[in-house]
Every structure is written in C-alpha cells, then in structure tokens.
Amino acid sequence: MRPPLIALVFLVALVFAPAAPAYFQVGGSNGWIQVETAPAPHVIASVRPGSAVVLRTRPFGPALERVGATTPFGSPRALSVVRTRNGRWLGVTTPELGNNRLGWIDARAGGLRYARTRLELDVDLSSRTLSVLSGRHVLRRMLVGIGRPASPTPTGRFAVTDKLSGAAYAAYYGCCILALSATQPNLPAGWSGGDRVAIHGTPSSSDFGHAVSAGCLHARDADLRYLMRMVALGTPVVIRA
C-alpha cells in the first residue's frame, strides 16, 4: 500500500527545502514537533520499528540489501540522506554497501520517518582535527588520532550509525564509541576487531594529533561525551584528506 499523498507531499518539502525550519520526530502525536527555527539542511531517514527498507543500486534498480529497524549493534537505524531524485528516491550511506556507495530507497514504499539536523562532523586528516559544524559555524574543534599510513582512515561522506558505551566492549575504547557507516578496506595483518570505522577513546594520551590507529578516530573522553550529547544518529560525517 502506498503512503497517503499528504505524507509524500511532506517528504518532498522536507528534502527539497534546505531553508525551511527544522522539524524533529515527524509523525508524532501532534504532527510536526518544531524544536529549532534555524535552517537544518541535513535530512535523516529512520526505519520505523517493525519495518524494513530495500536498498537499490539506483532508482528503480535491482535490490542490493534489505535492512531493518535496528543496526547490528542494536541501535535504531537512522540513515543520512546524501542525495534525492525525483522527489521520491533517497540516496543513503550505509556500512552494508561499503564506502562511497549509495543505496537508493523508494520513499513511496513507506517504513520511514524523517528528521532534520543542522549538525555535521567534518574530519580533516591533514590537520588531524574533527570539527562539529552547524551550518558554517564551528561549534567545537578537537584534535584526534587517525589511521596509520598502512591502514589510513577512509575518506568520503559517511554518517553516525550508533552511539555505544565503550565499557560495554573494552576499557581500551574509553567512555564512548560513535560508530560510523565507514568501513576499513586496509586492515592490519592479524586484525580481529572487525572492519567498521568509529570515533572512540584511547588509553594513550599521545595518540591525539598522530597517525596511530587501524583507521578509527581517537578522541579525548571529554570530546566524546560532548559528541554523544550533541550528535543524533544519522548525522552526516565528511572525512577529507
């Protein structure tokens, strides 16, 4: 069954109106819930509980993957919308498809709710910094450790997929882990920690500002706690050389 026409009209307005006010929790008990009045250019599409969406190679193309409402880490699945086409198709970044490859979702198929965020994480590998941006404004800039030359941090456009407790995995990760949709194709020999790239802590204070990791970004616990508070799932992350 196709979603009501009013929902499709709202989707077009949400995705194609970058100067529109920011609305969160679309479809709440009182309709739109307005939490900001400043422009919020980034759209996040979350899979509704009990639903699943099909990722396609291109609009109307063959199916690549079917993803449900939770990530492999158990978080609500929130997808950063990178591109749109014809007011119907949403190009999203997901770890299931690998780096810098979009999966296309048919918004008319339903199963999604929409939100906006003004925030973006911008990582500059040359300066080894991570900046929290709100539009053109830098809210916070932090020094981070990056991937070693043999296992460089991948570049491209990604998103925050999970916010996790570091203690639930290992003390090595510090207080917090923000998993990204990026994956590491150049894992060190003998590595057994999986291929997902994340922002997390480190036991070594000398990591910050240096190329020391297997591809992840190492940050101070104070900065990680700030990110955990401020950054929504689905927030875009741009990593530049």
Solvent accessible surface area in square Angstrom, and as a share of the most:
residue,aa,sasa,rsa
1,M,233,1.04
2,R,167,0.61
3,P,30,0.19
4,P,91,0.57
5,L,132,0.66
6,I,139,0.70
7,A,43,0.34
8,L,33,0.16
9,V,89,0.51
10,F,25,0.10
11,L,3,0.02
12,V,66,0.38
13,A,50,0.39
14,L,7,0.03
15,V,22,0.13
16,F,98,0.41
17,A,33,0.26
18,P,84,0.53
19,A,86,0.67
20,A,28,0.22
21,P,54,0.34
22,A,1,0.00
23,Y,38,0.14
24,F,51,0.21
25,Q,119,0.53
26,V,15,0.09
27,G,55,0.53
28,G,27,0.26
29,S,116,0.75
30,N,132,0.68
31,G,34,0.32
32,W,129,0.45
33,I,62,0.31
34,Q,94,0.42
35,V,82,0.47
36,E,64,0.29
37,T,111,0.65
38,A,36,0.28
39,P,78,0.49
40,A,0,0.00
41,P,61,0.39
42,H,33,0.15
43,V,8,0.05
44,I,7,0.04
45,A,0,0.00
46,S,19,0.12
47,V,5,0.03
48,R,93,0.34
49,P,106,0.67
50,G,88,0.85
51,S,34,0.22
52,A,34,0.26
53,V,8,0.05
54,V,39,0.22
55,L,0,0.00
56,R,71,0.26
57,T,41,0.24
58,R,138,0.50
59,P,15,0.10
60,F,141,0.59
61,G,4,0.04
62,P,78,0.49
63,A,63,0.49
64,L,60,0.30
65,E,69,0.31
66,R,164,0.60
67,V,6,0.04
68,G,27,0.26
69,A,20,0.16
70,T,81,0.47
71,T,13,0.08
72,P,107,0.67
73,F,77,0.32
74,G,55,0.53
75,S,12,0.08
76,P,80,0.50
77,R,20,0.07
78,A,10,0.07
79,L,6,0.03
80,S,3,0.02
81,V,19,0.11
82,V,42,0.24
83,R,147,0.54
84,T,38,0.22
85,R,109,0.40
86,N,120,0.62
87,G,21,0.20
88,R,44,0.16
89,W,5,0.02
90,L,2,0.01
91,G,0,0.00
92,V,0,0.00
93,T,10,0.06
94,T,0,0.00
95,P,22,0.14
96,E,59,0.27
97,L,23,0.11
98,G,23,0.22
99,N,42,0.21
100,N,103,0.53
101,R,118,0.43
102,L,35,0.17
103,G,0,0.00
104,W,14,0.05
105,I,2,0.01
106,D,23,0.12
107,A,6,0.04
108,R,80,0.29
109,A,78,0.61
110,G,21,0.21
111,G,20,0.20
112,L,11,0.06
113,R,82,0.30
114,Y,21,0.08
115,A,21,0.16
116,R,2,0.01
117,T,8,0.05
118,R,73,0.27
119,L,17,0.09
120,E,23,0.10
121,L,0,0.00
122,D,21,0.11
123,V,0,0.00
124,D,46,0.24
125,L,22,0.11
126,S,87,0.56
127,S,56,0.36
128,R,79,0.29
129,T,22,0.13
130,L,0,0.00
131,S,9,0.06
132,V,0,0.00
133,L,34,0.17
134,S,11,0.07
135,G,49,0.47
136,R,235,0.86
137,H,134,0.60
138,V,68,0.39
139,L,82,0.41
140,R,79,0.29
141,R,144,0.53
142,M,7,0.03
143,L,71,0.35
144,V,0,0.00
145,G,0,0.00
146,I,14,0.07
147,G,5,0.05
148,R,94,0.34
149,P,122,0.77
150,A,91,0.70
151,S,2,0.01
152,P,58,0.37
153,T,5,0.03
154,P,17,0.11
155,T,56,0.33
156,G,20,0.19
157,R,79,0.29
158,F,1,0.01
159,A,1,0.01
160,V,0,0.00
161,T,14,0.08
162,D,0,0.00
163,K,65,0.27
164,L,23,0.11
165,S,59,0.38
166,G,0,0.00
167,A,87,0.68
168,A,79,0.61
169,Y,107,0.41
170,A,41,0.32
171,A,97,0.75
172,Y,104,0.40
173,Y,62,0.23
174,G,21,0.20
175,C,29,0.17
176,C,11,0.06
177,I,13,0.07
178,L,0,0.00
179,A,3,0.02
180,L,0,0.00
181,S,1,0.01
182,A,0,0.00
183,T,19,0.11
184,Q,7,0.03
185,P,100,0.63
186,N,73,0.37
187,L,75,0.37
188,P,36,0.23
189,A,111,0.86
190,G,84,0.80
191,W,116,0.41
192,S,113,0.73
193,G,55,0.53
194,G,45,0.43
195,D,63,0.33
196,R,54,0.20
197,V,1,0.01
198,A,10,0.07
199,I,0,0.00
200,H,6,0.03
201,G,0,0.00
202,T,23,0.14
203,P,101,0.64
204,S,41,0.27
205,S,96,0.62
206,S,79,0.51
207,D,15,0.08
208,F,22,0.09
209,G,16,0.16
210,H,98,0.44
211,A,29,0.22
212,V,46,0.27
213,S,4,0.03
214,A,14,0.11
215,G,1,0.01
216,C,23,0.14
217,L,0,0.00
218,H,6,0.03
219,A,0,0.00
220,R,107,0.39
221,D,52,0.27
222,A,64,0.50
223,D,14,0.07
224,L,0,0.00
225,R,122,0.45
226,Y,25,0.10
227,L,0,0.00
228,M,50,0.22
229,R,173,0.63
230,M,82,0.37
231,V,1,0.01
232,A,42,0.32
233,L,33,0.16
234,G,0,0.00
235,T,0,0.00
236,P,1,0.01
237,V,0,0.00
238,V,14,0.08
239,I,3,0.02
240,R,123,0.45
241,A,93,0.72
